[in-house]
Amino acid sequence: MSAADIRPLWTVADVSTYLGVPIETLYAWRKRHYGPAAARVGKHLRYDPTTVRTWFANQTTAK
């Protein structure tokens, strides 16, 4: 695997910027089991950018 093959995971701040919502909203959504899926890496919360984009696309096409 080369460095070009590695895609960085997004931080809470990255997702906040992408979705245009406050960081606190992402934590509140997580408590309610809403929003894009995230995983803990040690004590850090990380998001797969593809998952975030897919979740967002599903929100805009729903209803």
C-alpha positions, 0 to 999 in steps of 0.5 A, spaced: 500 500 500 502 506 498 501 513 501 497 515 495 492 509 497 491 511 504 485 516 505 484 520 511 478 519 516 475 525 518 475 528 524 468 531 528 471 538 526 471 536 518 464 533 518 462 539 522 464 543 516 462 539 511 455 538 513 455 546 516 452 544 523 456 545 529 460 540 533 455 539 538 450 537 534 454 531 531 455 529 538 447 530 540 446 526 534 450 520 536 447 520 542 440 519 539 443 514 534 442 519 528 447 522 523 453 519 519 456 513 523 462 514 526 467 509 530 472 510 536 480 510 534 482 510 541 479 516 545 478 520 538 471 519 534 473 518 526 468 518 520 469 515 513 468 520 508 464 516 504 459 514 509 458 521 511 457 523 503 452 517 503 448 519 509 448 526 506 445 523 499 440 519 503 437 525 507 437 529 501 433 524 497 428 521 502 421 524 502 
